């Protein structure tokens, strides 16, 4: 069965890169451009029986930030698997996201090849450290 991923990312070029690099993993990827839209899309996917296997959350977003969006998703589904993928690595935003429930903060410095490898490992059951 195909895996489902929700990506909450406001920058279209980053959305395009995520789509391009993760396409070989053969999963359904849904995108939201704001924290609020991400929470609503998570609810909609749940309602339609497509619970995301993984959520990739940017931290700096228009409207509510990634930490707040994470909190709201965690209230809906305490078992949500949310990972931050952000340039705001090792900042107060990242600390707030960990407190809100993200499993790990993945720094964008690893590049999209490295990101794809981490996603593959997550699907293989390997849990990354809190900060990558």
N, C-alpha and C positions, 0 to 999 in steps of 0.2 A: 504494500500500500504506500502511495506517495506521501512523503512528509509535507507538512504545512508550516510555513514560516511567515510571520508578520514582521515587517520592517517599519519602524517609526523613525523617519529621517526627512528633514525638511529640504535638503539640497538635492535637486534632480540629478546633477552629475554623479553624486555619491550613490543615489538609487540605481542609476544606470550601471555603475561599476559593480555594485552588489549583484544586480541581476546578471550581468555578464560573467562574473567570476563564479557565481553559485549555480548558474544554469547547468553545468555538468553534473551537479548533485541530484538532478531530476526531482525537484520538489516544486510545490505550488508556493509562489511568493506573492504576498499581498503587501501593498505599501500604503502608509498614511504619512501625511506631511506635517501634522501637528500632534502634540500629545493628546489633545481632546479627541481628534479623529482616530488616533491609535486605540484609545480606550473604547470608543464606539465600534470600531471595526472588530476589536477583540470580542466584544459582546455579540456582534452580528455573526461572526464566525462560529462562536460557541452555539448560538441558537440554531445555526444551520448544520450542526454536527461536524464542524471542521476545526475543532480545538487546535490552536497552533502548537506544534511540537516545540517550537522555539520562537522567542520574540527577540529581535535585535532593536535596541533602543538607543537613539542618539540622546545626549544629555542636554544640549542647548537647543531648545526648540521654541518656535513662536507660541505664545499662550503659556500653558503649563509646561514646566520643564520635564525632562526624562524621569527624574526622581518622583515627581508628583504623579506622572502617568503610570509609573511602576506601582506606586502605592494603590492607585485606583484599580489597576488590573489585578493586583494581589488580593484586593477586597472581593473582587468578582470570582477569582480562581486562585486559592491559596497555593496551588501546585503549579502555577504558571512558571515556565522556565524562561526567565528574562536575562539577557546579557547586554551590557552596554558596549557599543562600538563607537568610540569617540576620540576626538582630538583633545578633549578635556580630561585627559588621563591624569591621575594624581593631583586632583584639585578638590575643593570643597564640594563641587557638583558630583564628583565621583564618590566621595565619602557619603554624601546624602543618598546617592543611588544604591550603594551597598546597604545602608541602613533601611532603605525602602524595600529591599528584597531582590536586587539583581544578584545573579549567581556569580558574576565576574564582570570586571571592567576591562575591556580589551582596547588597548591603545591603537590608534590608527597608524602609528609608526610601523606596525608589523606588515603593512601593505595588504593588498587584497588576496595575494596568493597565501600569505600566512593566515589571513582571516578564514579563507576557504578551508585550510587545513584544520583550524580550530573547530569550525562548524562540523567538519567530518568527524573529528575526535569526540565532540559532544554527542553526535548521533551514535557513535560507537560505544558510548557509555563512559568515556573518559572525562572526568570533571576537571576543568581548568582551575588554576589558582584564582584567588579573588582579583588580583591585578596582573595583567599580562602585558 
